[in-house]
Amino acid sequence: MRLSRRLVVGTISVVAFLALWQFVGQREIVRSDLISYPTEVLATFVRLTSTGELGTNAAVTLQEFIEGFVPSVVVGVIFGVALALIRPLRELLDPLLTAIYNAPVIAFIPILVVWFGVGTYSKVVIVFISAIFPVIINTRVGVSEIAEPWLRAVRSFGAGQLQIVTKAILPGSMPAIMAGIRLGLGRAIVGLIAGEMYVSLSGIGRMIQIYSSAARSSEIIVLVVVIAVFGYACVALLRSVENRMGTWRSDLE
């Protein structure tokens, strides 16, 4: 009942917003070339899709995202666990990691383009760098907060280091790890689009740059909606994985 009510209220708010937007745009209460309106945006989406322009560029962006984000999660979790378990390594690298994490990723784009060129590799590296630090830091914090009595109990049953990691450390720190992955996801999408807008031959960010220069509001809105839907789908997927991980943790416990 509660979920149904939220769905109904959410649907009503979206429909009301779209109706108001359509009215304001069509009646040109605000200049329609500045804000467009839903039916025009839908027509633009159909046109960009039918010509293959949107699909081709979206495929490039998706490839760059996957090639950068997946390794950042794997490396970030491994490195975060290592930092939490190896004190000298943590003391050595913590200040550097914190400084880089708080620096704006966009500031690194020019030098990354110089190093890796304007093709795919520079954007993959931007995604990797954008996502990995939240994963590392949240994983380290999550592992560090695992109660020591729990670890001693696992060791008392003769568990080796690998079993301690898989049976105690990873299940116990999973909420923090997933929080880091979600933070990394948002930063990765922002970094990727900014990188494609800065210098790229193709991709959604490149399309935004082109249509922004031409003041084509309908096309820009379509692209922003595509990015928003992609981000929402990724978050929904992560929540589904997190729920499954919750079941895995319960089984282990």
Phi and psi in degrees as a GROMACS rama.xvg file:
@    title "Ramachandran Plot"
@    xaxis  label "Phi"
@    yaxis  label "Psi"
@TYPE xy
-63.9447  -42.4845  ARG-2
-64.8095  -40.6777  LEU-3
-62.5496  -41.8695  SER-4
-63.3956  -44.012  ARG-5
-61.8707  -39.8948  ARG-6
-64.9442  -43.3217  LEU-7
-64.7625  -47.7955  VAL-8
-62.2594  -42.9084  VAL-9
-63.133  -41.4097  GLY-10
-64.1178  -43.3604  THR-11
-61.1234  -42.9193  ILE-12
-64.5917  -39.5906  SER-13
-66.7283  -45.2434  VAL-14
-62.5327  -42.0832  VAL-15
-63.0197  -41.8929  ALA-16
-62.9387  -45.5675  PHE-17
-64.1645  -39.7631  LEU-18
-63.611  -44.3801  ALA-19
-63.5249  -42.5643  LEU-20
-61.3464  -43.9312  TRP-21
-61.1735  -43.9826  GLN-22
-63.6389  -49.189  PHE-23
-63.3716  -40.2114  VAL-24
-71.4748  -46.3839  GLY-25
-68.2905  -39.497  GLN-26
-79.3526  -3.92695  ARG-27
54.8192  38.197  GLU-28
-62.3962  -38.5226  ILE-29
-116.279  143.03  VAL-30
-51.488  124.457  ARG-31
-65.6172  -25.0891  SER-32
-74.3404  -11.7796  ASP-33
-91.9659  -38.5557  LEU-34
-116.607  -11.4407  ILE-35
54.8313  -156.977  SER-36
-162.844  161.079  TYR-37
-54.0432  -44.0829  PRO-38
-66.5449  -35.506  THR-39
-68.6118  -39.966  GLU-40
-62.8679  -42.4458  VAL-41
-62.365  -42.931  LEU-42
-62.862  -38.5032  ALA-43
-66.2546  -40.7317  THR-44
-60.0581  -44.9156  PHE-45
-61.8142  -42.1163  VAL-46
-65.7692  -45.6353  ARG-47
-64.4313  -33.3438  LEU-48
-73.4186  -44.1592  THR-49
-66.3988  -32.2794  SER-50
-78.8548  -13.0264  THR-51
86.0655  -3.14579  GLY-52
-64.6681  -45.429  GLU-53
-68.0262  -45.5361  LEU-54
-62.342  -42.8917  GLY-55
-63.691  -46.5042  THR-56
-72.041  -35.6559  ASN-57
-64.7092  -36.7799  ALA-58
-63.2511  -39.4083  ALA-59
-63.52  -46.9393  VAL-60
-62.6617  -42.1717  THR-61
-63.953  -41.488  LEU-62
-62.3449  -46.0923  GLN-63
-62.1138  -38.801  GLU-64
-65.5071  -48.967  PHE-65
-63.1017  -44.6102  ILE-66
-66.1461  -24.088  GLU-67
-96.33  -36.5819  GLY-68
-77.7622  -44.3426  PHE-69
-60.4609  -49.5413  VAL-70
-61.4151  -33.366  PRO-71
-64.929  -35.7905  SER-72
-68.4999  -47.7198  VAL-73
-62.3197  -52.1262  VAL-74
-65.6835  -39.5251  VAL-75
-63.2507  -42.3031  GLY-76
-66.1871  -46.6507  VAL-77
-60.7302  -46.402  ILE-78
-68.2566  -37.2138  PHE-79
-64.5109  -41.2726  GLY-80
-63.1946  -43.0125  VAL-81
-62.398  -41.5295  ALA-82
-62.3773  -40.0073  LEU-83
-70.1805  -32.8026  ALA-84
-91.7573  -22.8533  LEU-85
-112.685  99.8781  ILE-86
-61.329  -45.9999  ARG-87
-58.7217  -39.133  PRO-88
-64.5772  -40.626  LEU-89
-64.1736  -45.6923  ARG-90
-64.827  -31.4433  GLU-91
-74.7114  -41.3715  LEU-92
-104.256  -14.8642  LEU-93
-55.5717  -48.3516  ASP-94
-60.9503  -40.5424  PRO-95
-65.5537  -45.2091  LEU-96
-63.3517  -42.268  LEU-97
-63.2953  -41.2585  THR-98
-64.8804  -45.1805  ALA-99
-67.5786  -38.196  ILE-100
-61.162  -38.469  TYR-101
-84.2561  -9.30877  ASN-102
-79.18  143.124  ALA-103
-68.0728  129.746  PRO-104
-62.0412  -33.2653  VAL-105
-58.6478  -29.3686  ILE-106
-65.5983  -23.7209  ALA-107
-86.6276  -12.3724  PHE-108
-59.2421  -47.1023  ILE-109
-58.2903  -44.1883  PRO-110
-70.7544  -33.4337  ILE-111
-67.1676  -36.4137  LEU-112
-66.2512  -39.2242  VAL-113
-61.8797  -41.5403  VAL-114
-73.9524  -42.1958  TRP-115
-113.939  -1.98706  PHE-116
85.6128  -174.882  GLY-117
-94.7194  0.901169  VAL-118
-83.0474  -153.251  GLY-119
-67.2911  -38.7507  THR-120
-60.2519  -39.8219  TYR-121
-63.9845  -38.9565  SER-122
-70.9818  -36.1912  LYS-123
-61.7683  -43.1261  VAL-124
-66.2026  -37.8784  VAL-125
-61.7495  -44.191  ILE-126
-62.5978  -44.6262  VAL-127
-59.7036  -49.3102  PHE-128
-66.7178  -37.4491  ILE-129
-64.01  -39.1364  SER-130
-90.6851  -28.8943  ALA-131
-70.5766  -35.4076  ILE-132
-70.086  -41.4091  PHE-133
-59.8259  -36.0305  PRO-134
-66.6878  -45.8708  VAL-135
-60.04  -51.0872  ILE-136
-66.5035  -44.4249  ILE-137
-68.5579  -35.931  ASN-138
-65.568  -44.1497  THR-139
-59.6967  -44.8567  ARG-140
-64.8285  -42.9969  VAL-141
-63.3617  -42.522  GLY-142
-67.6905  -39.6011  VAL-143
-65.938  -25.7305  SER-144
-89.7602  -0.355647  GLU-145
-67.0064  132.543  ILE-146
-64.1025  131.349  ALA-147
-60.6666  -37.2329  GLU-148
-58.5771  -33.8532  PRO-149
-63.2249  -44.8575  TRP-150
-65.5109  -39.2322  LEU-151
-65.2729  -36.1864  ARG-152
-64.3384  -40.3575  ALA-153
-65.7656  -42.0767  VAL-154
-65.9061  -33.5993  ARG-155
-64.6105  -21.3357  SER-156
-90.684  11.0776  PHE-157
82.1269  20.792  GLY-158
-72.1289  139.765  ALA-159
-81.4709  177.315  GLY-160
-61.7898  -40.2797  GLN-161
-64.1569  -41.7918  LEU-162
-66.6426  -35.8821  GLN-163
-61.5505  -43.1809  ILE-164
-64.6889  -46.7491  VAL-165
-79.4913  -31.1091  THR-166
-95.0464  -23.0919  LYS-167
-123.281  -53.814  ALA-168
-67.8934  -53.4124  ILE-169
-64.6835  -47.3084  LEU-170
-61.187  -40.1922  PRO-171
-68.9922  -31.1592  GLY-172
-99.4778  4.85512  SER-173
-59.2886  -41.6932  MET-174
-58.1731  -41.4328  PRO-175
-67.6896  -39.0866  ALA-176
-62.6571  -46.3076  ILE-177
-65.0923  -35.3699  MET-178
-63.4594  -40.6374  ALA-179
-64.8172  -38.7282  GLY-180
-65.2096  -40.5909  ILE-181
-65.1787  -41.5099  ARG-182
-62.8065  -42.6444  LEU-183
-63.6153  -34.9252  GLY-184
-59.7277  -49.4029  LEU-185
-62.4159  -44.1135  GLY-186
-64.707  -36.3709  ARG-187
-65.2297  -43.6255  ALA-188
-64.1494  -44.744  ILE-189
-61.8616  -46.3609  VAL-190
-62.0193  -40.9189  GLY-191
-65.0762  -48.6431  LEU-192
-63.9866  -40.7583  ILE-193
-63.1004  -41.3682  ALA-194
-62.9523  -41.594  GLY-195
-68.5737  -33.5167  GLU-196
-71.5983  -34.3142  MET-197
-68.3421  -53.3015  TYR-198
-160.268  114.642  VAL-199
-162.729  156.465  SER-200
-93.5815  -18.6401  LEU-201
-161.136  176.273  SER-202
113.616  165.497  GLY-203
-61.5643  -42.2368  ILE-204
-60.0215  -39.0727  GLY-205
-64.194  -39.9513  ARG-206
-63.2767  -41.3511  MET-207
-61.1344  -42.2164  ILE-208
-62.0617  -44.0744  GLN-209
-64.7317  -49.094  ILE-210
-73.2085  -25.5412  TYR-211
-66.9639  -39.3489  SER-212
-64.3092  -29.9498  SER-213
-94.0668  2.29301  ALA-214
56.2145  44.5282  ALA-215
-98.1277  89.8831  ARG-216
-65.4069  -37.8844  SER-217
-62.5964  -45.2113  SER-218
-63.9559  -40.6396  GLU-219
-63.1624  -43.8689  ILE-220
-63.1241  -41.2939  ILE-221
-57.2212  -46.4547  VAL-222
-67.0967  -38.7824  LEU-223
-64.3208  -41.1201  VAL-224
-64.5569  -40.3599  VAL-225
-60.0473  -44.5123  VAL-226
-63.3921  -43.1851  ILE-227
-63.8301  -42.6525  ALA-228
-64.8808  -40.3004  VAL-229
-61.9558  -45.4881  PHE-230
-62.2963  -41.866  GLY-231
-63.262  -42.4744  TYR-232
-63.3276  -40.0957  ALA-233
-64.519  -41.6936  CYS-234
-65.0443  -41.873  VAL-235
-61.7336  -40.1905  ALA-236
-63.8222  -42.6479  LEU-237
-64.0938  -38.9121  LEU-238
-65.4632  -37.2737  ARG-239
-63.6181  -43.5575  SER-240
-63.1418  -40.5048  VAL-241
-63.6671  -38.6915  GLU-242
-64.1117  -40.3842  ASN-243
-65.9676  -38.0912  ARG-244
-64.1932  -33.5991  MET-245
-63.1114  -38.8875  GLY-246
-65.7413  -40.101  THR-247
-62.6675  -41.336  TRP-248
-63.492  -41.2132  ARG-249
-63.5361  -38.9518  SER-250
-64.2971  -39.3337  ASP-251
-69.3346  -33.9783  LEU-252
